[in-house]
Amino acid sequence: MATPPPPPPPPSPSTPVPEINLTADLRHRLATADRAVVFTGAGVSQESGLATFRGGDDSLWSQYRPEELATPQAFAAHPDRVWQWYGWRHAGVAGASPNAGHHALVRFEALFPSYLLVTQNVDGLHQQAGSRGVVELHGTIRQACCSNSRTGACDRRMDMGKALERSPETPPRCECGGRLRPAVVWFGEPLPQGVMERAAAAAGRADLFLVVGTSATVYPAAGLIEIAHRAGAVVVEVNPEPSALSRLADLRVQAPAAAALPALEREVRRCRPTAT
Ligand code: OAD
């Protein structure tokens, strides 16, 4: 039997709770929604201490060049540099904990008969919070895989922490002789097999599509928002800043996820008094 989700924690007195003003029409649509899809990006983990990719001086791509660190060409040319950078990011992820936003999404799941959480994040914090069946579009930094997996020649994987322990400076070799690499998607690489198809099918059937903490600039992932909007879903965006696709949102909650998601979850629960 499924474990019941943890009860909502009381709001922290130091976190300002954003006001969420729902129109009667939105209340009705939220009350009658059966199928919910949540789509998250780096912003949901920002309050867990993990930097986002874009926006602000401390974002990753304002400090580092993605073409030197996050492409197969960069890894082929400078494997040690790329391995060490991912080692540094892995240490950040390993030391991070889910925040109130991740936990609110676990409770959100119980409100809908059908629910799917799709993430662009590689940090595994949704799963650590207790979300189930998470679709990881861009892979995971918690595992290393063989470089030869890209040609289908080798499917060996291992825990990234163990691979880094074995060899922190240089990517260790797989049994097949290939170099181990982080099991993430780099620019120019295809997404893991089947994940986009699954996410797109769910987006196309969604009654509610909740977008959290993404700049909505990286495709094909960002296209899910367009699919859901075209299919008539209520699109709700949680982001303190406008994103590239904010115009598609029926409701925008302009606040950080750790404060906004618990407040939104409470509002949606109020609209659906019969949900567990
Ligand atoms: P981005 O860094 O592009 O966008 C982060 C978004 O989070 C921005 O729109 C911020 O305004 C928002 N944000 C910041 N703090 C927030 C908070 N506390 N709560 C809610 N939102 C907040 O991250 P992604 O859209 O996830 O791809 O980036 C998409 C992809 O680009 C990543 O998966 C990665 C990157 O290159 C690959 O590595 C393939």
Residues whose N, C-alpha, C, O or C-beta is under 5 A from the ligand:
A	BS01	OAD	G41 A42 G43 V44 Q46 E47 T52 F53 R54 G55 Q120 H138 V185 W186 G213 T214 S215 A216 V218 V238 N239 P240 E241 P242 S243 A255 P256 A257
